[in-house]
Amino acid sequence: MQKIALHTRLKPGKEAEYESVHAAISDELDAAMRAAGVHHWDIWRSGRELFHVVEVDDYQATRKELATNPVNIAWQAVMAELLEVEDDYSGNDMGLAKVWELP
């Protein structure tokens, strides 16, 4: 299993709307993410900065699978209204580079 850290940024003034949208995701989106290999996903926010930690079987395979999933495509359309998005869901990224950890 992989643990991937990600960073995204909200558009100005979208903080409350983003939190509202994430108060509960649909059962369909939950099922799509789990079927694509996601085991756990945390998001933290500091102002407009969002930090994610994702536990997933194979991050690149998950991204490629979700790129064509209609439920995820609809979710990404909602996110595109809230986030400064530069993501093509190619599956080629590996998230943030790990710098250090306390063993």
N, C-alpha and C positions, 0 to 999 in steps of 0.2 A: 504494500500500500504506500502511496505517496502523500506527503503533506506539502501543500503548495500555498504560498502566501501571494496575495494579489493586492494591488492598489488601484482604486478608481477615484474619480473626483466628481462631486455633484455640480450641476450648473448653479449659479448664484440664485439664492432664494428658494431652492428646492428641498431644503433639509426636512421640513415638516412633512411635505408630501411623500418624500422617500420613505420616511419612517412609517407613515400611514400605510403606504403600499406594502411594506414588509411586515406589518402587524400580523398578517397571516397570508401565506401563499396558498394557491389553490392545490387541492389534492392531486390534480392532473400534473401540475408542475413538479410537485414533490415526487410523484411516481416517475415522471420522465427523468428527473435528475438521478434518482436511485437506480433506475433501469440502465442509465448511462454509466453507473459505477461510482456515484457520489455517496459517501458514507456519512459525512458530517460537513457542515458549512457554518462558520461564524463570521459575523461582520461587526466591526467596531467603527465608530464615527468620531472624528475630531473636526468640528467645523464642517467644511465641505469635503474633507479628506476621508475616504473609506478604506479600511484595511480588512482583508478577508483572509481566513485560513480555511483551506479546503482539504479534507481527507478523501482521497479518491483512489480507485484501483489503478487507472492509467489516465493521467490528466489529458494528454494529447488525444487519446482515443475518445475520452468523454467529450472534449470540445468538438471533435469532428462529428460525433453522433448527435450532439445537441444542435449543431449548426443546421441540421435538416429536420429537426423535430418541430412540427407545427405549434405545439404548446410552447416550446422555448422561443420560437420565432415571434409569437405573439407577446411573450414576456419581454423579450429584448426590444420590441417596439415601444413598450411602456417605459423601459429603462432608458431608451434613447431620448425620451422627453425629459428625463431627470438627470442624466449623466453626461459628462463631457466624454463621449464615446469615440474611440478610435480602434474598435475591435472588429476584426473581420471573421472571427471564429474559425480561423484557419487551423487552429490546433498546433501551430508552430512555436508558440511562446511556452515558456516554462515558469512563468510567474516571477516573483522577486528573487534575487540571488540571496542566499543565506550568507550572512557575514560571520555570525558567532552564535554559540549557544552555551549555556551553563550545563556541563554534563552531570 
